[in-house]
Amino acid sequence: MWICDKCNTENLDDDLFCVECGSNKSHVSDNCCSNPSCTSYNVPLTNPTQKYCGKCHSATTYWQKVQKALGH
């Protein structure tokens, strides 16, 4: 599943366009695992707002930015 960036509709993984608004599936994300020992380190995740790595449970770069902005 992927969530449309524009309308937040859930779409099937093999859908290239959102079934609700027709937007293109986003392929680029700057969110990745922050753990240099992980196989997902510096590999863009499909979910740009994913909080934790599914491989090693480390915080993602997105979640680190959010925590820093909140002063944690």
ChimeraX attribute file (.defattr): number of C-alpha atoms within 10 A of each C-alpha:
attribute: neighborCount
match mode: 1-to-1
recipient: residues
	/A:1	12
	/A:2	18
	/A:3	18
	/A:4	20
	/A:5	15
	/A:6	12
	/A:7	12
	/A:8	12
	/A:9	14
	/A:10	14
	/A:11	17
	/A:12	12
	/A:13	10
	/A:14	9
	/A:15	12
	/A:16	15
	/A:17	15
	/A:18	21
	/A:19	14
	/A:20	13
	/A:21	12
	/A:22	12
	/A:23	14
	/A:24	14
	/A:25	18
	/A:26	15
	/A:27	11
	/A:28	11
	/A:29	14
	/A:30	15
	/A:31	23
	/A:32	26
	/A:33	29
	/A:34	22
	/A:35	17
	/A:36	9
	/A:37	9
	/A:38	15
	/A:39	11
	/A:40	18
	/A:41	20
	/A:42	16
	/A:43	14
	/A:44	15
	/A:45	20
	/A:46	18
	/A:47	19
	/A:48	20
	/A:49	16
	/A:50	17
	/A:51	19
	/A:52	18
	/A:53	20
	/A:54	13
	/A:55	11
	/A:56	15
	/A:57	13
	/A:58	18
	/A:59	19
	/A:60	26
	/A:61	23
	/A:62	20
	/A:63	20
	/A:64	18
	/A:65	13
	/A:66	14
	/A:67	12
	/A:68	9
	/A:69	9
	/A:70	8
	/A:71	7
	/A:72	8
